[in-house]
């Protein structure tokens, strides 16, 4: 029997940081979609590894991957699915909090797609999840009037984590509001019940603050930070990036604490993590211009290149776990990017043949990603 994997990939995620430090977007509780999955699998799926994507708007790929008509080229679920020749399904919903994903997995909500989602989870080899960021990004009147993203960031500037800790680790028992940590643990337990052989992989949230005028920091929040003695000389990009890192590290510690609890219960390898924060920060430290390309103009979601970096991060783990053929995936990824160059950028990239030759010589998916996006940076796709 094939080893089943559940890859819980967050991406702030603050949605990863997002809607992000914190990840993703609007609250869909009031008007849930009647169908929230799309099937991008090949027409013949028998014998193929099956991967299911769950989570928020980062995984959904509606915001960030651009233009939307080329989401099949850019959104990381599609990149992972296509280059590995997986049968793949995306059940992610923009705006979802951890409680929303848990409710769907428990089949406690009136979504027409919930039964299909659970069926896919039960037969999946890989389930990839981006979640948690919206728990912090969205204002949380359910936890108190002042439990807001503004308050979270201002406190971070003061060296405090009271509000984010209330969201992530405390909740409010008197209001029957569970913490993010409790929800994440319950999600893992539910997935393990639905698919007992699953390996769970959380992708840790990335830091989306890569430019000084990031839209993630709203004007009133920026003014509050500038009024603090710590920033009397003016806010710098390094100041804001450091604040983001503080908050994202706190958010990502949810996964560390849940992992430790499973270990204490004698459950080994309850899940794995892939570190989106470390991957994005490594690029930020090496090349701030490229780092800025990773983030969509809303300051939260991954742009096309950010999606590719996340896909490459997960690819490394899939290959390590022998759930993907690295040579075959690299060859197919090269074809995908060369086809995109010739189809959409033939008129805007002057040296397409040379770029294709560089792609052919690449030794890893991450190298292909860097070559492709260096060549197409600032270019507009055509013919779609």
TORKOL-986430 format. One record per residue (C-alpha): residue in three letters; x, y, z. Coordinates in steps of 0.5 Angstrom, whole numbers, plus 500, padded with zeros to 3 digits. Layout:
residues N
ALAXYZ ...
END
This chain:
residues 384
UNK500500500 UNK503507498 UNK505511504 UNK500517505 UNK502524506 UNK498530509 UNK502536507 UNK499542511 UNK503548508 UNK501554511 UNK504559507 UNK502567512 UNK502565511 UNK502572517 UNK497567510 UNK502566511 UNK504573515 UNK499574511 UNK493577508 UNK499576511 UNK504577516 UNK499574516 UNK496570510 UNK490571506 UNK484575505 UNK476576506 UNK472573511 UNK467568507 UNK463566513 UNK457570511 UNK457567504 UNK460561503 UNK461558496 UNK457552494 UNK463549491 UNK470550493 UNK474545489 UNK477545482 UNK480539479 UNK486540475 UNK488532475 UNK489529468 UNK484525465 UNK487519467 UNK489518475 UNK489511476 UNK496509479 UNK498516480 UNK500520487 UNK494524489 UNK495530492 UNK490535495 UNK491542497 UNK487545503 UNK487552506 UNK486559505 UNK488564499 UNK495563499 UNK494555497 UNK488557493 UNK492562488 UNK486567486 UNK490572489 UNK498573488 UNK498568481 UNK498573476 UNK494574471 UNK489569473 UNK488566467 UNK495563468 UNK494560475 UNK496553472 UNK503556470 UNK504560477 UNK500558483 UNK504553487 UNK499547487 UNK499547480 UNK506547479 UNK507541484 UNK502537481 UNK504538474 UNK511537474 UNK510531478 UNK505528474 UNK500528480 UNK493527480 UNK491534484 UNK485537487 UNK485544490 UNK480545496 UNK482551499 UNK478557500 UNK480564501 UNK479568508 UNK479561512 UNK481561519 UNK484554522 UNK477554525 UNK474554518 UNK478548516 UNK477544522 UNK469545521 UNK470543514 UNK474537515 UNK469535521 UNK463536515 UNK460541520 UNK458546515 UNK453546509 UNK458546503 UNK456542497 UNK464540496 UNK465538503 UNK464531502 UNK468531496 UNK474534500 UNK473529505 UNK473523500 UNK479526497 UNK483527503 UNK481519505 UNK485517498 UNK490522498 UNK497521498 UNK499528499 UNK495533503 UNK498540503 UNK495546507 UNK496553508 UNK493556514 UNK493560520 UNK495566518 UNK488569517 UNK487567525 UNK492573526 UNK490578520 UNK483578521 UNK480583526 UNK478578532 UNK472581535 UNK470574538 UNK476574542 UNK475582544 UNK474589541 UNK482590541 UNK484583538 UNK486586531 UNK492586527 UNK494593528 UNK494592536 UNK498585534 UNK503590530 UNK504595535 UNK505591541 UNK511587537 UNK514594536 UNK514595544 UNK517588545 UNK510585547 UNK506579544 UNK500579549 UNK495580543 UNK498575538 UNK499570544 UNK491570546 UNK490568538 UNK495563537 UNK495560544 UNK490562549 UNK483563545 UNK477564550 UNK474558553 UNK468563556 UNK466564549 UNK468557546 UNK473560542 UNK479555541 UNK486558540 UNK490557533 UNK494551536 UNK488547539 UNK485548532 UNK491546528 UNK492540533 UNK485538532 UNK486538524 UNK492534525 UNK488529529 UNK482529524 UNK486528518 UNK490522521 UNK483519523 UNK481520516 UNK487518513 UNK491514518 UNK498513514 UNK498520513 UNK505524513 UNK503531515 UNK507537513 UNK506544515 UNK509549511 UNK511555516 UNK509562514 UNK514567510 UNK515574512 UNK512578506 UNK515585508 UNK520586503 UNK519593501 UNK519599506 UNK512602503 UNK509595504 UNK501595504 UNK501590510 UNK503596515 UNK497600514 UNK497608515 UNK495608522 UNK499603524 UNK505606521 UNK504612525 UNK503609531 UNK510605530 UNK513612528 UNK511615535 UNK515610539 UNK522612542 UNK524606539 UNK523609532 UNK524616533 UNK529616527 UNK524614522 UNK522607520 UNK527603516 UNK525597512 UNK530593516 UNK525595522 UNK519593519 UNK522586516 UNK525585523 UNK518586526 UNK515581521 UNK520576523 UNK518577530 UNK511576529 UNK512570524 UNK516566528 UNK511567534 UNK506564529 UNK510559526 UNK512556534 UNK504554534 UNK507548529 UNK513547534 UNK508546540 UNK503542537 UNK509537534 UNK512537541 UNK505535544 UNK504529539 UNK511527541 UNK510527548 UNK504523547 UNK508518544 UNK506519536 UNK513520532 UNK513524526 UNK506526527 UNK508531521 UNK513535518 UNK515542516 UNK518546511 UNK520553513 UNK517558508 UNK520563513 UNK527561512 UNK527560505 UNK524567504 UNK529570509 UNK535567505 UNK533570499 UNK532577502 UNK538577506 UNK542575499 UNK538579494 UNK533584496 UNK531586489 UNK529579488 UNK526578495 UNK521584493 UNK519580487 UNK516574491 UNK511578494 UNK504581490 UNK503588490 UNK498587496 UNK504586501 UNK501579503 UNK500574498 UNK506570494 UNK507573487 UNK508568481 UNK516568483 UNK514567491 UNK509561489 UNK515558485 UNK519558491 UNK514555495 UNK513550490 UNK521548490 UNK521548498 UNK516543498 UNK519539492 UNK525538496 UNK521535502 UNK517530497 UNK524528494 UNK527527501 UNK521522503 UNK521519496 UNK514521494 UNK517524488 UNK522523482 UNK527529482 UNK530527475 UNK523527472 UNK520533476 UNK526537474 UNK525535467 UNK518537466 UNK519543470 UNK524545465 UNK519544459 UNK514548463 UNK518554464 UNK521554457 UNK514553454 UNK512559458 UNK517563455 UNK516561448 UNK508562449 UNK507568453 UNK514572453 UNK517571446 UNK515578444 UNK518581451 UNK524577452 UNK529578447 UNK534572448 UNK529567449 UNK533561446 UNK539563451 UNK534563457 UNK532556455 UNK539554454 UNK540556461 UNK534553464 UNK537546460 UNK543547464 UNK540548471 UNK541543476 UNK535544480 UNK528546480 UNK530552485 UNK535554479 UNK530554474 UNK526558478 UNK531563479 UNK533563471 UNK526564469 UNK524570473 UNK530573472 UNK529573465 UNK521575465 UNK522580471 UNK518586469 UNK515583463 UNK508582461 UNK505575459 UNK502575452 UNK497570448 UNK493568454 
END
